[in-house]
Amino acid sequence: MLLDLRDPDEYEVWRIKEALNYPAENISRDKVIPELYRFKNKADKLIIVYMGDERKGCAAANLFVEKGYDNVFLLSGGIEQFNEEFHHLVEGRDVPKPRC
């Protein structure tokens, strides 16, 4: 599962294809979507989280771990870096053009 932890407004503008929007503040509020229950700590499932950049996502990923999630991983570089390397896997109404 791929979780976009940015605000819904940012998610609507552009996102990684097939990512679900789950704003980071929901983690501390214990607002859990059904998909998280189905993936939590399953040996054959990964939960990959991202934000705008890796620094912002690190705190959110750590909070998931504190909440007992053992299969949460942070997307290195965040969506900005992902867009640079895998632009064809990003969608939305205003996707930034890669610099390269």
N, C-alpha and C positions, 0 to 999 in steps of 0.2 A: 504494500500500500504506500502511496506517495501522498504526503500531507503538506500542503502549502499553509504555513503558519502566519502568513501576512494578513493584514486587514482585508475584509471582503472587497472593498473598493480597489485595492491593489490587485487582488486576484482577478477581478472582472476585466481589468485593463490588459493583463497578460499573465500567463502561467505555463507550467509544463503540462503537456497533454496528459490527460487522465488523472491529474492531481485533484485531490479533494481539498476544499478550503476548510481549515480548522484553525481559526485565529488563536494565536499563542495564549491569550488571556484565558481561554477556556481550560487550559491545563490546570492552572492554579484554582480555578473555580469548580473543578471536578465535573465539568460538563463533558460527558463522554458520548460520542456517537456510536451507534451499533457496530459499525465497521471496526472500531477500535477493540471492542469486546471480542469480536471474532478473530482478531489478529494477535491480541495480547499474549505474549510469551509462548506462541505456537512455534514449535521447532522448525516447521517448514514455511514460516511466514516472516517477512521483514516489514518494518515500519520505517520508511525513510522520510525525514522531515527536512524542510528548507525554509529559509527566509530570503530577504534581499541579499544578504551576504552572510558569510560563515560566522562572523562574530556575533551577530544577533541570534542566529540559530543555535549556537552553542548553549546558551543559557536555557533555552526552551527544551533542547534535547536532554540536558541534565535534569530538568524538572520532571520530564517523563520517567527518567531512571529513578529519581527519588520517589515517584508514585508507583514504582514496582514493575515498570516495563523493562524487560531484559533484551528485547529484540528491536530497540529503536536505534537508528543510525542517522547521523547528520550528513547531508549532501555537502561534500567539500566544495567550498567556493560559493555556495548559495546559487540562487537562480541567475544572478548576473554572470557568473563564470560558466554555468551550464549553457546559457544562451550563446556565449562566445564559442563554445565547442560543439554544441548540438542544436543549432538554431532551428533545424528542421523538426525538432521535437517540442517546440514552443508555439503556443497559440494565443490569440487574443486580438483585440481591436487596435492595439497600439504597441506592438512588439518592437523593442529597440533593435536597430540594425547592429549586427556584430561589427566590432572595430576592425577585425582582420579581413 
